[in-house]
Amino acid sequence: MIYLFCTLGFIGGFILGQMVLAVLLHGKTRDELLENKSLRWYGLLNWIFAIGGASSSMIVYQQFFLS
């Protein structure tokens, strides 16, 4: 059951990260996204959200379902 919660949290965090990136990179052109090397760090932000979602769902599972 913990695997299900972590997987759903990871997917939810990944989707949340994609939404944040869509807002942050809204005004950028396609060429600017492909050529600007400093924008590569924004991809790491998405993975941080995904890992945070998995971690938070694991904490919620431990707090509320393992009593």
C-alpha positions in Angstrom: 0.0 0.0 0.0 2.9 2.4 0.7 4.1 1.8 -2.8 0.8 3.0 -4.2 0.8 6.1 -2.0 4.4 7.0 -3.0 3.7 6.4 -6.7 0.6 8.6 -6.6 2.5 11.3 -4.7 5.3 11.1 -7.2 3.0 11.5 -10.1 1.1 14.3 -8.4 4.3 16.1 -7.6 5.5 15.7 -11.1 2.2 17.2 -12.5 2.5 20.0 -10.0 6.0 20.7 -11.1 4.9 20.8 -14.7 2.3 23.4 -13.8 4.9 25.5 -12.0 7.2 25.3 -15.0 4.4 26.3 -17.3 3.9 29.5 -15.3 7.6 30.3 -14.9 8.5 29.7 -18.5 5.4 31.3 -20.0 7.0 34.2 -21.8 9.9 32.3 -23.3 10.1 31.5 -27.0 10.9 28.0 -28.3 14.3 29.1 -29.5 15.1 30.7 -26.2 14.2 27.5 -24.4 16.4 25.4 -26.6 19.4 27.8 -26.7 19.6 29.3 -23.2 21.8 27.0 -21.1 20.8 28.7 -17.8 17.2 27.4 -18.2 18.3 23.8 -17.8 18.1 24.2 -14.0 14.3 24.6 -14.2 14.1 20.9 -15.1 15.6 20.1 -11.7 12.8 22.0 -10.1 10.3 19.6 -11.6 12.1 16.6 -10.1 12.3 18.3 -6.7 8.5 18.7 -6.8 8.1 15.0 -7.7 10.4 13.7 -4.9 8.6 16.1 -2.5 5.3 14.7 -3.5 6.4 11.1 -2.9 7.9 12.0 0.4 4.9 13.9 1.6 2.5 11.1 0.6 4.7 8.7 2.5 4.5 10.8 5.6 0.8 11.1 5.3 0.5 7.4 4.9 2.6 6.7 8.0 0.7 9.3 10.1 -2.8 8.3 9.2 -2.8 4.7 8.1 -0.2 3.0 10.3 -1.8 3.5 13.7 
